[in-house]
Amino acid sequence: MGERPAVPVPALAAGESFLAVAQVQDLVAAPGFAFALPDEDEARIGRLVHDRDRRSRRAAWRLARFCLGAVLGMAPAEVALRRDRRGRPHLEEEAGLDFNVSHAGSSIAVGVMRGGRIGVDVEHQRPLALWQDLIGEFLDAADAVAWSRLSADGRADAALSAWCRKESVLKATGEGLAADPRAVSLPLGPQAAVIGRAGRSFTVATLHAAVLAPDAALAVAVEGVHLPRLLALAGGTGWSLSGARPAAGP
């Protein structure tokens, strides 16, 4: 038996959720996360071209399986997962739990909720010139005008936040980026907002997560009115559980 990690995964009542976040290198070094993934997980990971992406996805799915196993009281590899027709993963036997996984570069995030849907997105900052090329693809005309009036630094931060928030909503509903993100109407700032989508009501926010890289943004869409708790791994100090708080605005 390997060393059992001291991870304060919270018990969840109906309507409660948590986000687990870490950097890949910290999770790889943490005790208890070297277990083998099921063949179907490894097959999906193996389709990625770049080793960095494979390493990131493998860490993200180990974190996801660990969290789900802790909540369900079973070994990570024993958690039975399936995908719906759009490719969204879910528990084979629902057990009242929903989850979502995101990874980008060195950052990974997993959301788990009981009694509702959750979507999470983590991304790293892009050059402003790239956002200027992309902005019309995910902001509607009015928001694009408001965005153009921000400072240069403010535009980059607002674009990253908007992208993450919209993607978290579309991941929560299961639509994914096949849907038009311009139809997801949210304020440009990172503050919590409520949105109705696909017959559900979500609270959406960009969250502060000090353990992630300085250029990373983390967003969540959670069904209901309560933001998730944040389960964070900091290299050298281990895991901590705290209340989530929205990130500062641009």
Beta strands, then each sheet from edge to edge (+ up, - down):
strand 1: 17-23
strand 2: 81-83
strand 3: 89-91
strand 4: 97-104
strand 5: 107-114
strand 6: 118-124
strand 7: 193-197
strand 8: 200-207
strand 9: 216-223
strand 10: 229-234
strand 11: 238-243
sheet 1: 4+ 5- 1+ 10+ 11-
sheet 2: 2+ 3-
sheet 3: 6+ 9- 8+ 7-
end
